[in-house]
Amino acid sequence: YSSTFIYNWNENWLATDFLGIHSKMYSAFTDDVTFPLYQKKLLAKVKDNLDNGLPSIIFQNSFVIVKGYDDENEVLIYTDGVSTSFLSYDELGYSNFPMWCIHLFSLDKINIPLKELYIESIFQAVYKSKYHDPSLPIDQYACGLRAYEFIIEALEGNNLSNSATQTLQT
């Protein structure tokens, strides 16, 4: 659940590929006219994954893991890492934000030559250590090496800046 890092779907999509796990991401705005169609399609995909023993990650005011469903009560069963909650089928994709995001995993495997994997991993590590993720507000999240500065400040018990405090709280 929430920690000094956040779930960045772009990075984790790439990470699952590197692990040889095929996955797909779906994301858009809930006010799009096509959202109700996607909602039905994605609900079917989430349930299909669960039937195959695979969880799904959805955004429900934070990223949570869908671990089951109940057709009789028309709810998804999910966890935030601490507790279990229920989400009605009709609420899938809706949150306090106008975007929905679902990360689905597959039983399909991806074969990536190890040399390519190592080289791309190094490139990603160097890039991510220097640059702030443009999808995140810089005053609320620390990215790359800046995250370590916040962690060190917290461990040393120093007074944290507002942005460091916000980052550690999220």
C-alpha positions as CSV (number, residue, x, y, z in Angstrom):
1,Y,0.0,0.0,0.0
2,S,1.1,3.7,0.0
3,S,4.7,4.2,0.9
4,T,7.6,6.3,-0.2
5,F,7.0,5.2,-3.7
6,I,3.9,5.1,-5.9
7,Y,2.7,2.7,-8.5
8,N,3.8,4.0,-11.8
9,W,1.9,2.0,-14.4
10,N,4.4,2.8,-17.2
11,E,7.4,1.5,-15.3
12,N,5.6,-1.5,-13.9
13,W,4.2,-2.5,-17.3
14,L,7.8,-2.5,-18.6
15,A,9.0,-4.3,-15.5
16,T,6.5,-7.1,-16.0
17,D,7.7,-7.5,-19.6
18,F,11.3,-7.7,-18.3
19,L,10.2,-10.5,-16.0
20,G,8.7,-12.3,-18.9
21,I,5.1,-11.7,-17.7
22,H,2.9,-10.4,-20.4
23,S,0.6,-7.6,-19.2
24,K,-1.7,-5.0,-20.6
25,M,-2.7,-1.5,-19.4
26,Y,-5.9,0.3,-20.0
27,S,-6.4,3.9,-19.0
28,A,-8.5,6.9,-20.0
29,F,-11.0,9.4,-18.6
30,T,-14.3,8.3,-17.0
31,D,-16.1,11.1,-18.8
32,D,-15.3,9.8,-22.2
33,V,-18.4,8.6,-24.1
34,T,-16.8,5.2,-24.6
35,F,-16.1,4.6,-20.9
36,P,-19.2,2.5,-20.2
37,L,-18.2,0.2,-23.1
38,Y,-14.7,-0.2,-21.7
39,Q,-16.0,-0.7,-18.2
40,K,-18.0,-3.8,-19.3
41,K,-15.1,-5.1,-21.4
42,L,-12.6,-4.6,-18.6
43,L,-14.9,-6.2,-16.0
44,A,-15.1,-9.3,-18.1
45,K,-11.2,-9.3,-18.5
46,V,-10.7,-8.9,-14.7
47,K,-13.1,-11.7,-14.0
48,D,-11.5,-13.9,-16.7
49,N,-8.0,-13.2,-15.1
50,L,-9.4,-14.2,-11.7
51,D,-10.8,-17.4,-13.1
52,N,-7.3,-18.2,-14.3
53,G,-5.7,-17.4,-10.9
54,L,-4.4,-14.0,-11.9
55,P,-5.1,-10.8,-10.0
56,S,-5.5,-7.4,-11.6
57,I,-4.4,-3.9,-10.4
58,I,-7.0,-1.1,-10.6
59,F,-7.0,2.5,-9.5
60,Q,-9.6,3.0,-6.7
61,N,-8.4,6.3,-5.2
62,S,-5.1,4.4,-4.9
63,F,-3.8,1.3,-6.7
64,V,-5.3,-1.9,-5.3
65,I,-5.3,-5.5,-6.2
66,V,-8.5,-7.2,-7.3
67,K,-8.4,-10.7,-5.8
68,G,-11.9,-12.0,-6.3
69,Y,-15.4,-11.4,-7.4
70,D,-19.0,-12.2,-6.4
71,D,-21.5,-12.4,-9.3
72,E,-24.4,-12.8,-6.9
73,N,-23.7,-9.5,-5.2
74,E,-22.1,-8.0,-8.3
75,V,-18.9,-6.9,-6.5
76,L,-15.2,-7.1,-7.0
77,I,-13.1,-8.0,-3.9
78,Y,-9.9,-6.1,-3.6
79,T,-7.1,-5.3,-1.1
80,D,-5.0,-2.3,-0.6
81,G,-2.4,-4.4,1.2
82,V,-3.9,-3.9,4.6
83,S,-7.6,-4.6,4.4
84,T,-10.2,-6.2,2.0
85,S,-12.9,-4.1,0.4
86,F,-15.7,-4.5,-2.1
87,L,-16.4,-2.5,-5.3
88,S,-19.7,-2.8,-7.2
89,Y,-19.3,-3.7,-10.8
90,D,-21.0,-0.4,-11.7
91,E,-18.3,1.5,-9.8
92,L,-15.3,-0.1,-11.6
93,G,-13.1,2.7,-12.9
94,Y,-14.6,5.5,-10.9
95,S,-12.7,7.2,-8.1
96,N,-12.0,10.7,-6.8
97,F,-10.0,11.3,-10.0
98,P,-11.4,11.6,-13.5
99,M,-9.2,8.8,-14.8
100,W,-9.5,5.0,-14.6
101,C,-6.5,2.6,-14.9
102,I,-6.4,-1.2,-15.0
103,H,-3.3,-3.4,-15.2
104,L,-4.1,-6.9,-16.4
105,F,-1.7,-9.8,-16.3
106,S,-1.6,-12.7,-18.7
107,L,-0.4,-16.4,-18.6
108,D,1.4,-15.6,-21.9
109,K,5.2,-15.5,-21.5
110,I,7.6,-13.0,-23.2
111,N,11.1,-14.2,-24.0
112,I,13.7,-11.4,-23.9
113,P,17.4,-12.1,-24.3
114,L,19.2,-11.4,-21.1
115,K,21.7,-9.1,-22.6
116,E,18.9,-6.8,-23.9
117,L,17.2,-7.0,-20.5
118,Y,20.4,-5.9,-18.7
119,I,21.2,-3.1,-21.0
120,E,17.6,-1.7,-21.0
121,S,17.5,-2.0,-17.2
122,I,20.7,0.1,-16.9
123,F,19.3,2.7,-19.2
124,Q,16.1,2.9,-17.2
125,A,17.9,3.1,-13.9
126,V,20.1,6.0,-15.0
127,Y,17.2,7.9,-16.6
128,K,14.9,7.4,-13.7
129,S,17.6,8.4,-11.1
130,K,18.0,11.9,-12.7
131,Y,14.6,12.9,-13.9
132,H,11.3,13.6,-12.3
133,D,8.4,11.6,-13.6
134,P,6.4,14.2,-15.6
135,S,3.1,12.6,-14.7
136,L,3.6,13.4,-11.0
137,P,3.4,16.7,-9.2
138,I,7.0,17.6,-8.3
139,D,5.9,19.2,-5.0
140,Q,4.2,16.0,-3.8
141,Y,6.4,13.2,-5.0
142,A,10.2,12.6,-5.0
143,C,11.5,10.6,-7.9
144,G,14.8,9.0,-8.6
145,L,17.7,10.0,-6.3
146,R,15.6,12.8,-4.7
147,A,13.5,10.1,-3.0
148,Y,16.6,8.9,-1.2
149,E,17.2,12.5,0.2
150,F,13.7,12.4,1.7
151,I,14.2,9.0,3.2
152,I,17.6,10.0,4.7
153,E,16.0,13.1,6.2
154,A,13.2,11.1,7.7
155,L,15.6,8.5,9.2
156,E,17.8,11.2,10.6
157,G,14.8,12.8,12.3
158,N,15.4,16.2,10.6
159,N,12.6,18.6,10.0
160,L,11.2,17.7,6.7
161,S,10.2,20.1,4.0
162,N,6.5,20.3,3.1
163,S,7.1,18.3,-0.1
164,A,9.2,15.7,1.8
165,T,6.4,15.3,4.4
166,Q,3.8,15.0,1.7
167,T,5.9,12.4,-0.2
168,L,6.4,10.3,2.9
169,Q,2.7,10.5,3.8
170,T,1.6,9.2,0.4
